[in-house]
Amino acid sequence: MVLFTLLSAGTFAQQMLNTPPRDGVVDKADRLEKKPIAYPWVRSSDYVWEKRIWRVIDLREKMNQPMYFPETPHNNWKSFMTVLMDALKEGSITAYDPSSGTDEFIIPLAYKEIMAKVEKADTTQLQRDYPPYDFYDTVIVKKFRPSDVKKFRVKEDWFFDKQRSMLEVRIIGICPIVDQFDSKGDFKGYKPLFWIYFPEARPVLAKSEVFNRFNGAAKLTYDDLFWKRMFSSYIYKEDNTYDRNIAEYALGIDAMLEAERIKAELFNFEQQLWEY
């Protein structure tokens, strides 16, 4: 009995030495195996109405900040852009060229091509800090940081399913954008990096946790965040005859009012389907 107790204690001690400390009260590995909720099947004959909308998610807004942080990943907790870049690097999802004016998923981009777009290598001259204080050429490489991305474009379809009598929305694609500056440091505009086909990215997003500000024990995934529409955004385009953005025909407060008008149209369409 004493020998058995000593062997059990030794085995337990060996297991403790080989097992890293648990950072928390319980093991959370089961959350990594979560799968995305399947979309309800929609027959083409029941797909009777559709409107395509383009939005912008600004991560500087308070509601969207869980997508921006943490800047340094830890404990399976990553920012949304870090999740996308890691998935692109390992080949779990595919990136598409954003240069197409229709935002279609046509030309795939390799991870090296993406990094070539976001990282720069400039040659400059520096002066030595010791005699003879001559000048020499050096290469300065500007590394890409996921925290440089503060906005995302979202392409989504609103549709009415006649079979279930429901107005629903499906996100089709997501595109990170970065600020562009000229040589003087003046702001020039926004540069789209790549498009991600959202249904393809859902299995990856379902295994990536996002901070839940209401309950840390019930952490959400990025797939949950988009499924439950737990983000703030504004509309910058709807499908229209001229295929133009709101900014092409309205500026300032007029552009904001136009975006609200499109949003109200979606709400009113759903309300007018029923009689009370």
Order of alpha helices (4+ residues) and beta strands (2+ residues): alpha-beta-alpha-alpha-beta-beta-alpha-beta-beta-beta-beta-beta-beta-alpha-beta-beta-alpha-beta-alpha
